């Protein structure tokens, strides 16, 4: 009898064990998708216009309804559902997932999955064509957390897919405790200590810090040398020969960096893909490849690059990587030459060389073009030429270059008010007949429109009539966030990657306040521009001011939109001759180099987001906040400088960097005692000759 009792007890324990292994649960969300009304599920994607979302009436698990996400091009698309939650509470999140032709491009691909917003862990990772698969995971909320958002997802951060994913029987359950043997995922942003930083972040940032320090030391040493030897005679190579040598060194350095420096494979691979397809499809590229958000100007350049890549079979090789970056690299060199041509007319050889080097070997210029492979130098060259022709009062030609710039990147519109201001100033100051003044407006507008249409026309014949409008509108709406990694005022307010439709002060959206800031910046620069009616520096300086203010206070800004102001500030310095502008240029270059390096590294580390939650590290957040504060401060100081310069508030000559070229002594300088005596004798003899010449003129 006792043995029977023990046997029965053991059997009961065996059957009871599963009951103890599961925690008590309370279903708080249950969606079987059997009806078309599925409130709370919000459609979202990386490329919003290129994903399809729909409810299927009879493709669910039991022949009933389900939700479907379809990506015909590489994308990260999802349904988002926000769950009200309790603090420090366990949850079980589950759903059934079916896939159809879900791509596996590389190890970063994520497949169909369940995941949590702002976190990198994904659950499921289902590829190919698979029947209904049950996916579940357990999560724990934080000590102050009251909600979390679940993604029913095809793709993920750093890993995009094509294909189709079906979701059915989605459920969220609140648990009293974690089941035995279950692994838990934090449903909140976790932080890491300093020693958790991976080498893929720390190594590039250490190099960036050392490069910033080294560049600052070189800048200070050469600056001190130039200021102390400003009266020295030029010996050896001519200024032009020195500049040509520097240009070749700068080109060689960039070619080396293009294949050895830290890379951002996301953008380089994307540009390579576009280039090869543009070479294949020519002016029909927009019909053949989805997701292109660059205007026809740069796509034409990529078409030429693609043809060269095909000629050498360079796709996916180091040569291909170098060729993709070549347009920006060559434009770097062209801008350096323009700086030389403008500076050599006014400055000594040493100051000319100094300013050329300040652009050519500027770390932010090097990393943007040669390492990241971005197109900002191409855009900057067109913008600099636009401003140059404004200073020459060739407004129609300026309109041509503005159109070229806009067709490279729409951000060129940042300087469009400057062209308008210049035309208004000319209208109010010039003594030409009114008809001729008005003709400047007409010619400039026509030059802009004709150039714009000529660039677009080869593509337009293959597209519908409103294609270009939709392209520019789509580019503007692609990231509808108040700031996208631009370390600016909005970043300081904690609004990075926050929808710009979010209500703010007085109920206005963040977007409305950002646009108001752009209007305010435009009005301020117009007033300052109109006060100073003669100096050639004004268009360069006020363009830099306007760009900096727009990037720091406007909506939908990215980390590299500031880039053209580096060249514009440097060229303005040629005409302004003020050490405070030089100091501000140096700080602006340094802080934006660190910003670009930080964000480029973010994109690389973010691709390994399941391992490193880099965006959530508090130490990095503090570092970014410091950079943002310095960046905003520099933009305000540049505006203050522009006002002080315009109002002629700099008195005396203590702020000057150099004498006017016509006033500079041309006398050798050397450190030896004998040479110093010779210099004094040379000056004495020269003054005697000048006095003798004056006396003879009076006698005659």
Secondary structure, 3 states (H helix, E strand, C coil): CHHHHHHHHHHHHHHHHHHHHCCCEEEEEEECCCCCCCCCCEEEECCHHHEEEEEECCCCCCCCCEEEEEEEEEECEEEEEEEECCCCCEEEEEEEEEEEEECCCCCCCCCEEEEECCCCCEEEEECEEEEEEEEEEEEECCCCCCEEEEEEEECECCECEEEEEEEEEEEEEEECCCCCCCCEEECCCCCCCHHHCCHHHHHHHHHHHHHHHHHHHHHHHHHHHHHHCCCCCCCCCCHHHHHHHHHHHHHHHHHHHHHHCCCCHHHHHHHHHHHHHHHHHHHHHHHHCCCCCCCHHHHHHHHHHHHHHHHCCCCCCHHHHHHHHHHHHHHHHHHHHHHHHHHCCCCCHHHHHHHHHHHHCCHHHHHHHHHCCCCHHHHHHHHHHHHHHHHCCCHHHHHHHHHHHHHHCHHHHHHHHHHHHHHHHHHHHCCCCHHHHHHHHHHHHHHHHHHHHHHHHHHHCCCCCCHHHHHHHHHHHHCCECEEECCCHHHHCCCECCECCCECHHHCEHHHHHHHHHHHHHHHHHHHHHHCCCCCHHHHHHHHHHHHHHHHHCCCEECCCCCHHHHHHHHHHHHHCCHHHHHHHHHHHHHHHHHHHHHHHHHHHHCCCCCCCHHHCHHHHHHHHHHHHHHHHHHHHHHHHHHHHHCCCCCCCCCCCCCCHHHCCCCCCCCCHHHHHHHHHHHHHHHHHHHHHHHHHHHC
